[in-house]
Amino acid sequence: MRPLGPQKNQKVKTMKNLVHSIKLLMLVSVIGMLVACGSKLTPANLDKVQNEMTTAQVESILGKPTEIKTSGFMGFTATTYVYKKGRTEVDISFVNDKVMTKSGSFEN
């Protein structure tokens, strides 16, 4: 097998560096997303949730709920979003897609 010339060696090194940089960037991005996801369930964010907000508005503040409970009664739809992380639990109750009540217990 013939050895690679100096230009081809440089191209191989450049490609390896590029691949390494992309892998590192992806790792940093994933870690950043995980940290951001974990930080949404806070007392400050629960305070941002107000009566009459929609489920989409609540999700933009707190993220996707851990559990969704839905029931219907006399033409109304009641939905409860439950957020759990460790010992922390937040419940947001909606009637016809509007916040009616909220409660939270925050523990480390």
C-alpha positions in Angstrom: 0.0 0.0 0.0 1.3 3.4 -0.9 1.8 6.0 1.9 -0.5 9.1 1.8 1.1 12.3 0.6 1.3 15.3 3.0 -1.8 17.0 1.6 -3.9 13.8 2.1 -2.5 13.4 5.6 -3.6 16.9 6.4 -7.1 16.3 5.0 -7.5 13.2 7.1 -6.4 15.1 10.3 -8.8 17.9 9.5 -11.7 15.5 9.0 -10.9 13.7 12.3 -10.8 17.0 14.1 -14.1 18.0 12.5 -15.8 14.8 13.6 -14.3 15.1 17.1 -15.7 18.7 17.3 -19.1 17.7 16.1 -19.3 14.9 18.7 -18.2 17.3 21.5 -20.8 19.9 20.4 -23.5 17.2 20.4 -22.5 16.1 23.9 -22.6 19.6 25.3 -26.0 20.2 23.6 -27.5 17.1 25.2 -26.2 18.0 28.6 -27.5 21.6 28.2 -31.0 20.2 27.4 -31.0 17.9 30.3 -30.1 20.7 32.7 -32.7 23.0 31.2 -35.4 20.3 31.5 -34.7 19.7 35.1 -34.8 23.4 36.1 -38.4 24.2 34.9 -40.1 22.7 38.0 -39.4 25.6 40.4 -41.6 27.7 42.8 -40.8 30.7 40.6 -42.1 29.0 37.5 -45.2 27.8 39.4 -45.9 31.5 40.3 -45.8 32.4 36.6 -48.8 30.0 36.0 -52.0 32.1 36.2 -55.7 31.2 36.2 -57.2 31.2 32.6 -53.9 30.1 31.0 -54.2 27.3 28.4 -52.4 24.0 28.6 -50.0 25.2 25.9 -49.1 28.3 28.0 -48.5 26.1 31.1 -46.3 23.7 29.1 -44.3 26.6 27.8 -43.5 27.5 31.4 -43.2 24.1 33.1 -42.6 21.7 30.2 -44.5 18.5 29.5 -46.3 17.0 32.5 -45.2 13.7 34.0 -48.9 12.5 34.0 -52.2 13.8 32.6 -55.5 12.9 34.2 -58.8 13.7 32.4 -62.4 13.4 33.3 -65.7 14.8 32.0 -68.8 15.9 33.8 -72.0 17.7 32.5 -70.3 19.0 29.3 -67.1 20.1 31.0 -63.7 18.5 30.6 -61.5 18.6 33.7 -57.8 17.8 33.2 -55.0 17.7 35.7 -51.4 18.0 34.8 -49.1 16.3 37.3 -45.4 17.2 37.4 -43.2 15.0 39.6 -39.4 15.2 40.2 -38.0 13.5 43.2 -40.1 14.6 46.2 -41.4 17.7 44.3 -45.0 17.5 43.0 -47.0 20.1 41.2 -50.7 19.8 40.2 -52.3 22.1 37.7 -56.1 21.7 37.1 -57.8 22.8 34.0 -61.5 23.1 33.1 -62.1 23.4 29.3 -58.4 24.0 28.7 -58.1 26.9 31.2 -56.2 26.8 34.5 -58.6 26.7 37.5 -56.3 25.7 40.3 -52.6 25.1 41.0 -50.7 23.6 43.9 -47.1 22.6 44.6 -44.9 20.9 47.1 -41.2 21.6 46.6 -38.7 19.4 48.5 -35.1 18.7 47.9 
